[in-house]
């Protein structure tokens, strides 16, 4: 495992890049608001101190029920600082789904935020849905409403401001001791994923799982401090967690948080990020917009067209600075990949799942075959078990990226 855990990288960033922007988002008027690394680290440390003041122990779990926002990242990082685990709950989850994830994960604390897809309908708001389930969540000791929101109507509920004041008597040294106690095998996150039958299962991902995943990614692509990244995939998703909660901090890149997933491409056009992570439907939208705005003669002339025109086309889709873009979760039309590569946009397909800490195979520069999902990570294994005459069979992986198991599942742990 790396010499440092993600919480230790965060503390290091606050020292090395104290006044550099770490995270930005837009306020209600559409103006950018930014926090530096020192400010974000101080906020996260404050969350960790308050958690400890309220009895959050090493090995405890907390849930975060919201779309992406600053408090999401602070709560996740603080859980890890306390040597606990964070549990993401999709902002679109129904009351029944919220009850299952929060209850099954034994979460002691729930941070509740916003659902930008609620359309102003109270029944779709995270606060409303959580409140409807509180009668069944007897293990939840505290519900924290994110900044600018009222507390829900429950005896366990507090506002963000009230919560942040509770850790005043906890010294930072106590948090540092918790960070120092983290072992590679300790749980960093529980990510609930739907199976073919029954309720979603909580995939247990350790600090070593994330460390190995990023170790492999860094052999493929690296980022400089301050490089841009647009956060739009829900942080409850494993893809989002790897990038938004770990890679972001370890590489000290500047993350811009989208206010609504429907606005992701608009943000890209404005930010021109160096890293973009997406699913086929996003790239399909980009492709359609690009092709609709280009004459057929232009498409036929690729790749011989001049660099200036290519650069304009890349800027139009928000990809002028991209060092690496990845697509996964479903097959992508190969025409999209071909066009992006002709434009000089390094878009690659990969394959993985929650149980493999996101990516397990990836294409990358000088190792790319369009129509495939790449090769397994170095140091991992892949095989097709009992293939039929067509070569079809169960895909089996091994390696350090394999989950520790399913939470509260009596079955045998996976072989790694």
C-alpha positions as a printed Julia matrix, in Angstrom:
416×3 Matrix{Float64}:
   0.0     0.0     0.0
   1.04    3.63   -0.52
   3.04    5.24    2.24
   0.06    7.54    2.89
  -3.69    7.1     3.15
  -6.09    9.51    1.47
  -6.67   11.47    4.73
  -2.92   11.92    5.02
  -2.76   13.22    1.45
  -5.46   15.74    2.35
  -3.45   17.04    5.29
  -0.35   17.19    3.1
  -2.25   19.17    0.45
  -3.35   21.68    3.08
   0.31   22.27    3.87
   1.82   22.15    0.37
  -0.99   23.85   -1.56
  -2.63   25.84    1.24
  -3.92   28.69   -0.93
  -4.58   26.71   -4.11
  -8.18   25.97   -5.08
  -9.33   22.48   -4.14
 -13.06   22.48   -4.84
 -15.46   24.9    -6.53
 -19.2    25.05   -7.09
 -21.75   27.6    -8.26
 -24.0    29.52   -5.9
 -27.67   30.26   -6.51
 -26.7    33.17   -8.75
 -24.42   31.07  -10.92
 -21.22   32.51   -9.51
 -18.27   30.27   -8.69
 -17.45   29.69   -5.02
 -14.1    28.09   -4.19
 -12.4    26.54   -1.18
  -8.65   26.19   -0.9
  -6.96   23.03    0.26
  -6.35   24.54    3.68
 -10.01   25.59    3.97
 -11.37   22.23    2.86
  -9.02   20.34    5.16
 -10.05   22.55    8.09
 -13.73   21.92    7.34
 -13.15   18.18    7.1
 -11.15   18.2    10.32
 -14.07   20.03   11.94
 -16.5    17.35   10.78
 -14.21   14.64   12.13
 -13.89   16.37   15.51
 -17.67   16.71   15.79
 -18.16   13.06   14.86
 -15.73   12.03   17.57
 -17.43   14.31   20.1
 -20.68   12.51   19.36
 -19.15    9.08   19.92
 -18.24    8.01   16.39
 -15.72    5.21   16.87
 -13.17    3.56   14.61
 -15.05    1.03   12.5
 -18.35    2.93   12.67
 -20.35    3.84    9.58
 -22.15    6.99    8.47
 -24.47    7.58    5.51
 -24.54   10.5     3.09
 -27.88   11.03    1.33
 -27.5    13.78   -1.24
 -26.28   14.67   -4.69
 -22.68   15.84   -4.91
 -21.81   18.95   -2.9
 -18.97   20.15   -0.7
 -20.42   18.62    2.47
 -20.58   15.22    0.75
 -16.82   15.19    0.26
 -16.12   16.59    3.73
 -18.31   13.98    5.43
 -16.71   11.14    3.46
 -13.17   12.31    4.18
 -14.03   12.9     7.84
 -15.39    9.37    8.19
 -12.07    8.08    6.89
 -10.15   10.45    9.19
 -11.99    8.82   12.1
 -11.05    5.39   10.7
 -14.69    4.8     9.89
 -16.54    4.18    6.65
 -18.85    6.3     4.51
 -21.99    4.94    2.87
 -23.3     6.82   -0.15
 -27.06    6.9    -0.69
 -28.22    7.94   -4.16
 -30.06   11.25   -4.13
 -32.88    9.61   -6.11
 -33.44    6.75   -3.66
 -37.0     6.14   -2.48
 -37.84    6.09    1.25
 -37.79    2.29    1.16
 -34.35    2.24   -0.44
 -33.05    4.82    2.03
 -34.36    2.77    4.93
 -32.62   -0.34    3.63
 -29.21    1.2     2.94
 -29.02    3.31    6.1
 -30.42    0.54    8.28
 -28.49   -2.37    6.8
 -25.23   -0.42    7.02
 -25.67    0.24   10.76
 -25.07    3.93   10.15
 -24.9     5.98   13.34
 -24.98    9.34   11.56
 -26.76   10.47    8.4
 -25.82   13.59    6.45
 -28.77   14.71    4.33
 -28.63   17.15    1.45
 -30.31   17.84   -1.85
 -31.79   16.12   -4.88
 -31.47   18.46   -7.88
 -33.92   16.23   -9.74
 -36.8    16.83   -7.29
 -38.41   19.55   -9.45
 -39.62   21.3    -6.3
 -41.74   18.29   -5.33
 -41.36   17.82   -1.54
 -42.02   14.09   -1.85
 -38.83   13.74   -3.91
 -36.64   15.77   -1.56
 -33.99   13.9     0.41
 -35.07   15.5     3.68
 -38.69   14.46    3.18
 -37.81   10.9     2.23
 -35.37   10.47    5.12
 -37.84   11.83    7.64
 -40.42    9.31    6.44
 -38.06    6.46    7.38
 -36.72    7.66   10.73
 -39.21    5.62   12.74
 -37.49    2.46   11.49
 -33.88    3.62   11.83
 -33.29    3.12   15.53
 -29.49    2.91   15.15
 -29.25    6.43   13.74
 -28.16    8.75   16.53
 -27.76   11.99   14.58
 -29.11   13.45   11.34
 -27.1    16.39   10.0
 -28.66   18.69    7.42
 -26.09   20.12    5.04
 -25.2    23.82    5.02
 -28.06   26.2     4.29
 -30.76   23.63    5.02
 -33.17   23.37    7.93
 -32.97   20.36   10.22
 -35.59   17.69    9.64
 -38.38   17.33   12.18
 -36.82   14.69   14.42
 -35.24   14.64   17.86
 -31.91   13.45   16.4
 -31.7    16.26   13.83
 -29.2    19.13   13.85
 -28.21   21.81   11.4
 -24.75   21.89    9.83
 -23.77   24.88   11.97
 -24.88   23.21   15.21
 -23.12   20.01   14.27
 -19.84   21.75   13.46
 -19.84   23.45   16.87
 -19.95   20.17   18.78
 -16.33   19.25   18.16
 -14.85   22.38   19.71
 -13.4    20.48   22.68
 -11.88   17.65   20.61
  -8.23   18.38   19.8
  -6.92   17.82   16.29
  -4.38   15.45   17.79
  -7.22   13.04   18.58
  -8.17   12.97   14.9
  -4.53   12.54   13.91
  -4.32    9.53   16.21
  -7.31    7.99   14.44
  -5.7     8.6    11.06
  -2.48    6.98   12.24
  -4.45    3.9    13.31
  -5.75    3.16    9.79
  -4.65   -0.22    8.44
  -4.79   -1.21    4.75
  -7.51   -3.76    5.55
  -9.76   -1.22    7.31
 -13.0    -0.34    5.57
 -13.09    3.01    3.77
 -16.53    2.74    2.14
 -19.64    0.63    1.82
 -21.18    0.93   -1.63
 -24.6    -0.6    -2.13
 -25.11   -2.27   -5.46
 -28.18   -3.99   -6.82
 -27.94   -7.66   -7.61
 -30.24   -9.73   -9.76
 -32.44  -10.62   -6.79
 -33.22   -9.24   -3.35
 -32.11   -6.03   -1.7
 -28.91   -4.2    -2.65
 -25.76   -5.54   -1.03
 -23.16   -3.42    0.73
 -19.81   -3.91   -0.99
 -17.0    -3.51    1.54
 -14.09   -1.58    0.04
 -10.91   -1.1     2.03
  -8.22    1.54    1.99
  -6.02   -0.96    0.19
  -8.68   -1.51   -2.48
  -8.7     2.19   -3.34
  -4.92    2.42   -3.05
  -4.38   -0.39   -5.56
  -6.97    1.0    -7.97
  -5.24    4.38   -8.03
  -1.8     2.8    -8.19
  -2.89    1.11  -11.42
  -4.54    4.25  -12.77
  -1.36    6.23  -12.16
   0.57    3.81  -14.34
  -1.78    4.8   -17.17
  -2.34    8.5   -16.59
  -1.16   11.13  -14.13
  -2.31   14.61  -13.24
  -0.59   17.75  -12.09
  -1.62   19.78   -9.08
  -4.38   22.13  -10.15
  -5.51   20.16  -13.19
  -9.25   20.45  -13.73
 -11.92   17.84  -13.09
 -15.71   18.04  -13.31
 -17.61   16.03  -10.7
 -20.99   14.93  -11.98
 -21.33   11.17  -11.45
 -23.15   10.6    -8.14
 -20.69    9.99   -5.34
 -22.8     7.04   -4.25
 -21.44    5.28   -7.35
 -18.09    3.5    -7.14
 -16.8     5.32  -10.21
 -17.54    8.65   -8.57
 -15.99    7.64   -5.27
 -12.69    6.51   -6.76
 -12.25    9.79   -8.63
 -14.05   12.31   -6.43
 -13.07   11.08   -2.98
  -9.62    9.62   -3.58
  -7.97   10.56   -6.9
  -9.01   14.19   -6.46
  -7.2    14.42   -3.14
  -4.19   12.27   -3.97
  -3.41   14.23   -7.13
  -4.47   17.61   -5.68
  -6.52   18.44   -8.75
  -9.12   21.22   -8.81
 -12.6    19.72   -8.71
 -15.64   21.63   -9.96
 -18.91   20.21   -8.68
 -21.9    20.19  -11.02
 -25.17   21.47   -9.55
 -27.23   19.01  -11.59
 -26.08   15.98  -13.61
 -27.99   17.34  -16.59
 -25.56   20.27  -16.69
 -22.36   18.22  -16.85
 -21.52   19.04  -20.47
 -22.17   22.76  -19.95
 -19.71   22.71  -17.05
 -17.15   20.91  -19.19
 -17.4    23.57  -21.87
 -16.71   26.22  -19.24
 -14.02   24.37  -17.25
 -12.26   22.4   -20.05
 -11.15   19.69  -17.58
  -8.05   17.51  -17.79
  -9.93   14.4   -16.62
 -13.46   13.37  -17.52
 -15.3    10.27  -16.42
 -18.56    9.35  -18.06
 -21.0     6.74  -19.25
 -22.02    6.15  -22.88
 -25.16    8.3   -22.76
 -23.09   11.38  -21.93
 -20.68   10.77  -24.8
 -23.61   10.02  -27.1
 -25.03   13.44  -26.27
 -21.67   15.09  -26.92
 -21.28   13.16  -30.18
 -24.74   14.12  -31.42
 -24.17   17.79  -30.67
 -20.76   17.72  -32.32
 -21.86   15.92  -35.48
 -24.93   18.14  -35.82
 -22.72   21.21  -35.86
 -20.16   19.95  -38.37
 -20.51   19.71  -42.14
 -20.12   16.22  -43.68
 -17.0    17.38  -45.52
 -15.33   18.06  -42.18
 -16.03   14.56  -40.91
 -14.77   13.02  -44.12
 -11.53   15.01  -43.92
 -10.57   13.68  -40.49
  -7.83   12.96  -39.42
  -6.13   15.17  -42.0
  -7.83   18.36  -40.84
  -5.64   21.06  -39.32
  -4.85   21.33  -35.63
  -6.53   24.71  -35.16
  -9.88   23.42  -36.39
  -9.54   20.26  -34.3
  -8.82   22.35  -31.22
 -11.94   24.42  -31.84
 -13.99   21.26  -32.13
 -12.53   19.9   -28.88
 -13.21   23.16  -27.07
 -16.8    23.07  -28.3
 -17.38   19.8   -26.42
 -15.33   20.75  -23.36
 -12.46   18.39  -24.11
  -9.61   20.67  -25.19
  -7.43   19.87  -22.15
  -8.41   16.25  -21.53
  -5.49   13.96  -20.77
  -7.71   10.93  -20.22
 -11.43   10.32  -20.59
 -13.05    7.03  -19.78
 -16.37    5.42  -20.56
 -17.82    2.4   -18.84
 -20.93    0.82  -17.3
 -22.38   -0.08  -20.73
 -21.16   -0.62  -24.31
 -20.47    2.49  -26.37
 -20.99    3.05  -30.08
 -17.6     2.58  -31.72
 -18.26    5.52  -34.06
 -18.04    7.77  -31.0
 -14.65    6.39  -30.04
 -13.33    6.72  -33.58
 -14.43   10.34  -33.9
 -13.01   11.33  -30.52
  -9.66    9.78  -31.33
  -9.56   11.46  -34.74
 -10.07   14.76  -32.94
  -7.27   13.9   -30.55
  -9.52   13.32  -27.52
  -8.13   10.33  -25.56
 -11.41    8.56  -24.79
 -11.0     4.96  -23.68
 -13.34    2.15  -22.75
 -12.96    0.09  -19.6
 -14.76   -2.56  -17.6
 -15.33   -3.11  -13.93
 -17.89   -3.22  -11.17
 -18.39   -2.11   -7.61
 -16.86   -5.37   -6.4
 -13.6    -4.57   -8.25
 -13.4    -0.99   -6.88
 -14.57    0.35  -10.27
 -12.13   -0.38  -13.1
 -10.67   -3.85  -13.58
  -9.64   -3.55  -17.23
  -8.8    -0.41  -19.19
  -7.65    0.74  -22.59
  -5.07    3.5   -22.66
  -2.57    5.25  -24.91
  -0.53    2.8   -27.03
  -2.6    -0.05  -25.61
  -5.99    0.55  -27.14
  -8.23   -1.6   -29.28
 -11.53    0.01  -30.07
 -14.31   -2.48  -29.48
 -12.57   -3.99  -26.46
 -12.49   -2.99  -22.79
  -8.73   -3.28  -22.44
  -6.44   -5.49  -20.42
  -6.52   -6.37  -16.7
  -4.54   -4.23  -14.3
  -0.94   -5.17  -13.67
  -0.74   -7.6   -10.77
  -4.34   -8.77  -11.16
  -5.8   -11.81  -12.86
  -8.74  -12.49  -15.16
 -10.16  -15.7   -16.55
 -13.3   -17.02  -18.21
 -14.58  -19.88  -16.1
 -15.9   -22.94  -17.93
 -16.24  -21.27  -21.34
 -18.68  -22.77  -23.83
 -17.91  -23.4   -27.49
 -18.26  -19.66  -28.16
 -15.87  -18.75  -25.38
 -18.67  -17.4   -23.17
 -18.51  -18.03  -19.45
 -18.32  -16.34  -16.07
 -15.72  -13.57  -15.85
 -13.56  -14.05  -12.76
 -11.03  -11.59  -11.33
  -8.46  -11.68   -8.59
  -6.22   -8.98   -7.17
  -5.98   -6.29   -4.54
  -8.91   -4.42   -6.06
 -11.35   -7.21   -5.15
 -13.76   -6.23   -2.37
 -13.36   -7.57    1.16
 -16.88   -9.01    0.95
 -20.52   -7.98    1.36
 -21.49   -6.22    4.58
 -23.37   -8.41    7.06
 -23.18  -11.32    4.63
 -22.48  -14.72    6.18
 -20.95  -16.11    2.99
 -17.22  -16.81    2.62
 -15.0   -13.83    1.77
 -13.93  -13.53   -1.86
 -10.62  -15.03   -2.83
  -8.18  -12.24   -3.69
